């Protein structure tokens, strides 16, 4: 059975979102934390808390729209993009190793 997120983890994710939102807009976001903690819980249960942190950071760096509901709606696309980027980095690293070997021969 999958592990369920704790209340502290849910609010931690929302706090990270609040922090990044405040950095960008210099005001706190307006949403109902008591309702949105359940969306936060679903995200954490699906992707783990560290991955959710990465997803929020990626979202703020690459999106022009920064509302919580849009982030929740786009979470799957964001996750897929992060996985693709990680895969690409690994492939590039392997190619660099092969190129160095080839050049040193």
C-alpha positions in Angstrom: 0.0 0.0 0.0 1.4 3.4 -0.9 2.5 5.8 1.8 0.1 8.6 2.5 1.4 12.2 2.9 1.4 13.8 6.3 -0.2 17.1 7.1 3.2 18.6 7.6 4.3 17.5 4.1 1.1 18.9 2.5 1.6 22.3 4.1 5.3 22.2 3.4 4.6 21.9 -0.3 2.1 24.7 -0.2 4.6 26.8 1.8 7.2 26.2 -0.9 4.7 27.3 -3.5 3.9 30.4 -1.4 7.6 31.3 -1.1 8.3 31.1 -4.8 5.1 33.0 -5.6 6.0 35.7 -3.2 9.5 36.0 -4.7 8.0 36.6 -8.1 5.1 38.8 -7.3 6.0 40.3 -3.9 2.6 39.4 -2.6 1.2 36.2 -1.1 -1.0 34.0 -3.3 -4.7 33.9 -2.6 -6.2 30.4 -2.3 -7.8 28.3 0.4 -5.0 26.3 2.1 -7.5 24.0 3.8 -9.0 22.9 0.5 -5.7 22.9 -1.5 -3.9 20.7 1.0 -5.8 17.8 -0.6 -4.5 18.5 -4.0 -1.1 18.8 -2.4 -1.6 15.4 -0.8 -2.4 13.8 -4.1 0.7 15.3 -5.7 2.9 14.1 -2.9 1.3 10.6 -3.0 1.8 10.4 -6.8 5.3 12.0 -7.2 7.0 12.1 -3.7 7.7 15.4 -1.8 11.3 16.0 -3.2 10.0 15.6 -6.8 7.1 17.9 -6.1 9.6 20.5 -4.9 11.5 20.1 -8.2 8.2 20.4 -10.1 7.2 23.6 -8.4 10.7 25.1 -9.1 10.5 24.0 -12.7 7.0 25.5 -13.0 8.1 28.9 -11.8 11.1 29.0 -14.0 9.3 27.9 -17.2 5.7 29.0 -17.0 4.3 32.5 -17.3 1.2 31.5 -15.3 1.8 30.8 -11.6 -1.5 29.9 -10.0 -1.8 26.8 -7.8 -4.7 25.2 -9.7 -2.8 25.5 -13.0 0.2 23.9 -11.4 -1.9 21.0 -10.1 -3.5 20.6 -13.5 -0.2 20.6 -15.3 1.7 18.4 -12.8 1.8 15.4 -15.1 3.3 17.4 -18.0 5.8 19.0 -15.7 6.8 15.6 -14.3 7.3 14.2 -17.8 9.4 17.2 -18.8 11.7 16.8 -15.8 12.1 13.1 -16.5 13.0 13.9 -20.2 15.5 16.5 -19.1 17.1 14.1 -16.6 17.3 11.4 -19.3 18.8 13.9 -21.8 21.5 15.0 -19.3 22.4 11.3 -18.6 22.6 10.6 -22.4 24.8 13.7 -22.9 27.1 12.6 -20.1 27.5 9.2 -21.5 28.3 10.6 -25.0 30.9 12.9 -23.5 32.6 9.9 -21.8 32.6 8.0 -25.1 33.9 11.1 -27.0 36.8 11.5 -24.4 37.6 7.8 -24.8 37.6 8.1 -28.6 39.8 11.2 -28.6 42.3 9.7 -26.2 42.9 6.7 -28.4 
